[in-house]
């Protein structure tokens, strides 16, 4: 069998033009060697931990002694643990903000696409927070939002001194503030994503709509939204996953979950349980539970986004 | 596009810009907040600590490097930067080589068919599996391998975090390369290894550059495992070190020094952006353009 006869568009290198099948079976296919490092690394550090997780989540373990088997106690504890419940609530608030995460970058991308002045510069500027790590951003905002920091100074300067407060130490403001900050940080990539999606839109559709008398909003509702559906789905899932797994770096440096536990999210709590409290079994159980919850939510979201089509 | 429609676009574009003016103002304000951190950190770091807090929106009257020096010394930031450089350089190399090799195998090399499709599916599945909720098991593995508190341990964890994406990206790239290009080498009798290093990889330079840039950015800024795996303060990455700076510098009198530290920490990614910004921008939308 020559290489050209293989049905794939891509060829298979390394197979001599006339290879007796018997000889090939005795040698290890060369592809295995190329694949092996990746497989080893991934099995060790990504797959094996999942298995470990199931086991550890059923134990009480402080990392030093031996794990003690306690069955499903850790999972039951989640429902009565006030910190876990606060964390879940905060993640719920994040979920509620999801539409903002989708429509703000989308709108910006549309405006830039429509030829808004300085669009390119704005797009570049929006990327800057991405370069600064969330850790740095957390510390930066901690500085900015201090009692006598620049934000409060600015508010006083423009004549709103009654609004000044210790933003990050006030249990009523800390959660909205941190959600605003993470949203702010994500606008850059979101805009990039939607801009890339816009690049492939068929402009004649807009002309047709305009002839029919459609205004700005109608045009984009009818043409842009359906066109951006795959990008939106991808972005929405990505954001959803990050709500439950990506809040840690910013929160760690911004408030470390404080004041008290008011701004703790699930992934921060999982970290604190392991790093500060040495409560490894519970941390793992919470992690697994989050994973399961996340999968469920992702499925629901996929279904919602695909149903709008029909 | 005909000349006539281009003209129409020109006039229409200008009219559009006028109607969009209010939106433009709002977005300019937003863009300003995005770049402001750089300005603020530089401004605070470069002015004497005694002047801290006095109108941060203007340029400092006197410039001083004292804060930067203080942050550098007390935070061992030089050492931490070297650590980050080490981790990122080795990590990126591993990710690029291993991803490309695996992708090359999946697309071009003889493999048992089931293995080929399983690898493909596996890479995609792992893309969606977050590691940050499985920190205990992952660190367990690191401990069991005897790699706790070592740079190698962190490097391998980072590599494992980026590999699914890397494989996904390189598979997509290799699938887009027509076989004819590699066929010439096959006819010449070159073995797979030579084909990989002498033809496939050089051909894949743009994809490799993008993957390298994204991976470098991710590894430099990563915090979670950086804190968990490296316990020795002098072996930490700069991101982990800076994140812990808060406890090192308490009180607003040291906000100047802290700002200096943050500024130093951002130099790495900024340099990366200056060098590789096209690769980065391309890579960031890799998921959207499918």
Interface residues (C-beta under 8 A of the other chain):
Chain A: X3 X9 X10 X11 X12 X13 X14 X15 X24 X29 X30 X31 X32 X34 X35 X37 X38 X39 X41 X42 X44 X45 X46 X47 X48 X49 X50 X51 X52 X53 X56 X108 X111 X114 X115 X116 X117 X118 X121 X122 X125 X126 X127 X128 X129 X130 X131 X132 X133 X134 X135 X136 X137 X138 X139 X140 X142 X143 X144 X146 X148 X149 X150 X153 X184 X187 X188 X189 X192 X193 X194 X195 X196 X197 X199 X200 X230 X231 X234 X235 X237 X238 X241 X244 X245 X246 X248 X249 X252 X253 X266 X267 X270 X271 X274 X275 X280 X283 X284 X286 X287 X288 X290 X291 X294 X298
Chain B: X13 X16 X17 X20 X21 X23 X24 X27 X28 X30 X31 X32 X33 X34 X35 X37 X38 X40 X41 X44 X53 X55 X56 X57 X97 X98 X99 X101 X102 X104 X105 X106 X107 X108 X109 X110 X111 X112 X115 X116 X119 X122 X126 X128 X129 X130 X131 X132 X133 X134 X135 X136 X137 X138 X139 X140 X141 X145 X156 X157 X159 X160 X163 X164 X167 X174 X175 X177 X178 X179 X182 X183 X185 X186 X191 X192 X195 X196 X217 X220 X221 X222 X223 X224 X227 X228 X239 X240 X242 X243 X245 X246 X252 X255 X258 X259 X262 X265 X266 X269 X270 X272 X273 X281 X284 X285 X287 X288 X289 X290
